[in-house]
């Protein structure tokens, strides 16, 4: 188990305090005024999610989840991220303790620069579509939405998808997420969205009224299926921009098969530059592109790099991205009708 003493070894960090009982957390926050909080999901008296919902809702302090969680408990991690935790790190084993401590120090430093938007947090409950969820054969002359996100992306993607109407073009999403939790993320979204959301499977068709989430630790690309439609391909190719899945890999695959004006490319909150070059490539081939603005980002790294490269046609707040997507889709429909 990582101890406070491991964090204290870094000259860049000061351990302000250690709280054994989560019921004492508010008093400790007022006393020590920490820049970052690390939180386990499994604690006596209150779970990590309960702490986020009942205690940390009153503070804008970046919170990093550190916990040993099984695949079956993945939804609990998703819930914690939905409630405002900025990142998750799996608790290292005894064998990985040394590297785990180094990784935690890096995550804490990253978390310190993350903005927390507690006021935007909301409890999401299952949403019923006005008609049964459906899927159809996709002809790739029609619109296609590609989305990339990293830190803060779980909240951002949830915000956008739950604002979209039941009938949507295909949406493919790369969210930097551990392999254990991409399925839980897709499952949670499927419960609250009026269209199908699923973890992508190799070779499956890209369809209307469906969102495909890239599996953790797998690159996701688009390929022509030879029948006028598209299919998904997953691979174990080396990480790109230190990530697998990589946003750039998804974006660039659309260009490789001749897609361009059909695409709406979206880059959301996240650290680093993954997706920026791919978004510029999409724009150069006629795609319409959107970047999340700085004020609404948890981390303005990926959108900032895209904007710096001139890759974004439009810079939008998180609250307006769904409406901007709908406007672009309406314009495409109008152009098709004409």
C-alpha positions in Angstrom: 0.0 0.0 0.0 1.2 3.5 -0.9 1.8 5.5 2.3 2.0 9.2 2.8 5.7 8.8 3.4 6.1 7.8 -0.3 4.5 11.1 -1.4 6.6 13.0 1.1 9.8 11.8 -0.6 9.1 14.0 -3.6 10.6 17.5 -3.2 7.6 18.8 -5.2 5.0 17.6 -2.7 4.1 18.3 0.9 1.7 15.9 2.7 -0.6 18.3 4.5 -2.4 15.7 6.5 -3.7 12.1 6.7 -7.3 11.3 7.5 -8.2 7.8 8.7 -12.0 8.4 9.2 -13.8 10.1 6.2 -16.2 11.7 8.7 -13.2 13.9 9.8 -12.4 15.0 6.2 -14.2 18.4 6.3 -12.4 19.5 9.4 -9.1 18.4 7.9 -9.8 20.3 4.7 -10.5 23.5 6.6 -7.4 23.1 8.7 -4.9 22.1 6.1 -6.4 23.6 2.8 -4.9 20.9 0.5 -4.4 21.4 -3.2 -5.1 17.8 -4.0 -7.0 15.0 -2.1 -6.3 11.3 -2.7 -9.2 9.0 -1.9 -9.9 5.3 -1.6 -13.2 3.9 -2.7 -13.3 1.4 0.2 -13.2 3.0 3.6 -15.0 2.5 6.9 -18.2 4.5 7.6 -18.4 6.0 4.1 -17.4 4.8 0.6 -15.3 7.0 -1.7 -18.4 7.8 -3.8 -20.3 8.8 -0.7 -17.4 11.2 0.3 -17.5 12.8 -3.1 -21.3 13.2 -3.0 -21.7 14.3 0.6 -18.5 16.0 1.6 -16.4 17.0 -1.4 -19.4 18.5 -3.2 -18.7 21.7 -1.2 -15.1 22.0 -2.3 -13.3 22.5 -5.6 -10.3 20.5 -4.7 -9.0 18.0 -7.3 -9.6 14.5 -6.0 -7.6 11.5 -7.2 -9.1 8.0 -6.6 -6.6 5.3 -5.5 -8.2 2.0 -5.0 -7.9 -1.8 -5.7 -11.0 -2.4 -7.8 -12.1 -5.5 -9.7 -13.8 -5.6 -13.1 -17.1 -6.1 -11.4 -16.6 -2.9 -9.4 -15.8 -0.8 -12.4 -19.2 1.0 -12.3 -18.1 2.4 -8.9 -15.1 4.0 -10.5 -17.3 5.4 -13.2 -19.6 6.8 -10.6 -16.7 8.4 -8.7 -15.5 10.1 -11.9 -19.1 11.2 -12.7 -19.2 12.7 -9.2 -16.2 14.9 -9.8 -13.0 12.8 -9.2 -10.4 14.0 -11.7 -8.6 10.7 -12.2 -8.2 7.1 -11.1 -5.2 5.1 -10.2 -5.2 1.4 -9.4 -3.6 0.7 -6.1 -0.3 -1.1 -6.8 0.6 -4.5 -5.6 3.6 -5.3 -3.4 5.6 -6.1 -6.5 4.8 -2.8 -8.2 5.0 -0.6 -5.1 8.1 1.3 -6.2 6.9 2.2 -9.6 3.4 2.8 -8.2 4.7 5.4 -5.8 6.5 7.2 -8.7 3.3 7.0 -10.8 1.2 8.4 -7.9 3.5 11.4 -7.5 3.1 12.2 -11.2 -0.7 11.8 -11.0 -0.9 14.1 -7.9 1.2 16.7 -9.7 -1.1 16.5 -12.7 -4.2 16.6 -10.6 -3.0 19.8 -9.0 -3.4 21.6 -12.3 -6.9 20.2 -12.9 -10.0 22.3 -12.6 -12.9 20.9 -10.8 -16.4 21.9 -11.8 -18.4 20.7 -8.9 -21.2 23.1 -9.6 -21.9 21.4 -12.9 -22.2 18.0 -11.3 -25.6 16.3 -11.6 -27.1 13.0 -10.7 -28.0 11.2 -13.9 -30.8 8.6 -14.0 -31.8 6.3 -16.8 -33.3 8.2 -19.7 -36.1 6.7 -21.8 -36.1 7.2 -25.5 -39.4 8.2 -27.1 -39.1 5.1 -29.3 -37.1 1.8 -28.9 -33.4 2.1 -29.4 -32.6 1.1 -33.0 -29.6 0.6 -35.3 -29.3 0.7 -39.1 -26.9 0.0 -41.8 -24.5 2.9 -42.2 -23.5 4.3 -45.6 -20.4 6.3 -45.1 -21.5 9.1 -47.3 -23.6 10.1 -44.2 -22.3 12.1 -41.2 -19.9 10.5 -38.7 -18.9 12.0 -35.4 -15.4 11.3 -33.9 -14.6 12.3 -30.3 -11.4 12.3 -28.3 -10.9 13.0 -24.6 -8.6 12.3 -21.6 -8.6 13.7 -18.1 -12.1 15.0 -17.2 -13.5 13.3 -20.3 -15.8 10.9 -18.5 -17.8 13.9 -17.2 -17.5 15.8 -20.5 -18.6 12.9 -22.7 -21.5 12.1 -20.4 -22.6 15.8 -20.5 -22.6 15.9 -24.3 -24.2 12.5 -25.0 -27.1 13.1 -22.6 -27.9 16.4 -24.4 -28.2 14.8 -27.9 -31.5 13.6 -29.4 -32.4 9.9 -29.7 -31.6 9.8 -33.4 -27.9 10.4 -34.1 -25.3 9.5 -36.7 -22.6 7.0 -35.6 -20.3 8.3 -32.9 -16.9 6.8 -32.2 -15.1 7.8 -29.0 -11.6 7.4 -27.7 -11.4 8.2 -24.0 -8.1 7.5 -22.3 -9.2 5.0 -19.7 -7.8 1.8 -18.1 -8.8 -1.5 -19.7 -10.8 -2.5 -16.7 -13.2 0.4 -17.0 -14.1 1.1 -20.6 -16.9 -1.5 -20.5 -18.3 0.0 -17.3 -18.1 3.4 -18.9 -20.0 2.3 -22.0 -22.6 0.4 -19.9 -23.2 3.4 -17.7 -23.7 5.6 -20.8 -26.1 3.1 -22.3 -28.3 3.3 -19.2 -28.7 7.1 -19.4 -28.7 7.7 -23.2 -31.7 7.2 -25.5 -29.4 5.5 -28.1 -27.2 2.5 -28.0 -23.8 2.9 -26.3 -21.4 0.0 -26.2 -17.7 -0.9 -26.0 -16.5 -1.5 -29.5 -15.8 -5.0 -30.8 -13.4 -5.8 -33.6 -15.1 -6.0 -36.9 -18.5 -4.7 -35.9 -20.4 -2.4 -38.1 -20.6 1.4 -37.6 -24.3 2.1 -37.3 -26.7 5.0 -36.9 -28.1 5.6 -33.4 -25.1 4.0 -31.8 -22.0 5.2 -29.9 -18.9 3.0 -29.8 -16.3 3.5 -27.0 -12.8 2.3 -27.7 -11.8 -0.5 -25.3 -9.0 0.4 -22.8 -5.6 -0.6 -24.0 -6.8 -1.1 -27.7 -6.4 1.3 -30.6 -9.7 1.8 -32.5 -9.7 2.6 -36.2 -12.3 2.8 -38.9 -12.2 0.6 -42.1 -14.4 0.3 -45.2 -16.4 -2.9 -45.0 -16.5 -3.4 -48.8 -20.3 -3.0 -48.9 -20.6 0.8 -48.8 -20.4 0.9 -45.0 -17.8 1.1 -42.2 -16.6 -1.3 -39.6 -14.4 -0.9 -36.5 -10.9 -2.5 -36.2 -9.1 -2.9 -32.8 -5.4 -3.5 -32.5 -2.5 -3.9 -30.0 -0.2 -1.7 -32.0 2.3 0.3 -29.9 1.0 3.4 -28.0 0.8 6.7 -29.9 1.5 9.9 -27.9 2.0 7.5 -25.0 -1.6 6.3 -25.2 -3.5 3.2 -26.3 -6.2 3.9 -27.4 -5.0 7.1 -29.1 -7.2 9.8 -30.4 -4.8 10.5 -33.3 -5.0 6.9 -34.4 -8.8 7.1 -34.7 -8.9 10.5 -36.4 -6.2 9.6 -38.9 -7.9 6.3 -39.8 -10.9 8.3 -41.1 -8.7 10.1 -43.5 -6.9 7.0 -44.7 -10.2 5.6 -46.1 -11.3 8.8 -47.8 -13.6 10.4 -45.2 -13.5 14.1 -44.7 -16.5 16.4 -45.2 -18.7 13.7 -43.7 -16.9 13.9 -40.4 -17.4 16.1 -37.3 -14.3 15.9 -35.2 -14.4 16.9 -31.5 -11.5 17.2 -29.1 -12.3 17.5 -25.4 -10.6 18.0 -22.1 -7.3 16.2 -21.5 -3.6 16.4 -20.7 -1.0 16.3 -23.5 -1.5 16.7 -27.2 -3.1 13.4 -28.4 -5.7 14.2 -31.1 -4.5 17.7 -32.0 -2.6 16.6 -35.1 -5.4 14.3 -36.1 -8.0 17.0 -35.7 -5.9 19.3 -38.0 -5.7 16.5 -40.6 -9.5 16.1 -40.4 -10.0 19.8 -40.9 -7.6 19.9 -43.9 -9.7 17.2 -45.5 -12.9 19.0 -45.1 -14.2 17.9 -41.7 -15.9 20.3 -39.4 -14.0 20.5 -36.1 -14.8 21.5 -32.5 -12.5 22.0 -29.5 -13.7 22.5 -25.9 -12.9 25.9 -24.5 -10.4 26.5 -21.6 -13.0 27.7 -19.1 -15.0 24.4 -19.2 -12.0 22.0 -19.4 -10.7 20.1 -16.4 -7.3 20.1 -18.2 -6.9 22.4 -21.3 -4.0 20.4 -22.8 -5.4 18.6 -25.8 -7.9 21.3 -26.9 -5.2 24.0 -26.4 -2.8 22.1 -28.7 -5.5 21.6 -31.3 -6.4 25.4 -31.2 -2.7 26.3 -31.4 -2.3 24.2 -34.6 -5.4 25.9 -36.1 -7.2 22.6 -36.1 -10.5 23.8 -34.6 -13.2 25.5 -36.6 -15.1 26.3 -33.5 -14.2 26.6 -29.8 -17.2 25.8 -27.6 -18.0 25.5 -23.9 -18.9 22.0 -22.7 -22.5 23.2 -22.3 -22.8 24.2 -25.9 -21.0 21.4 -27.8 -24.0 19.2 -28.2 -26.0 22.1 -29.7 -23.1 22.9 -32.0 -23.0 19.3 -33.2 -26.8 19.5 -33.8 -26.4 22.7 -35.8 -23.6 21.1 -38.0 -25.8 18.0 -38.6 -28.8 20.2 -39.5 -26.6 22.0 -42.0 -25.4 18.8 -43.5 -28.9 17.6 -43.9 -29.9 20.8 -45.6 -26.9 20.5 -48.0 -27.9 16.9 -48.8 -31.5 17.9 -49.5 -30.3 20.6 -51.8 
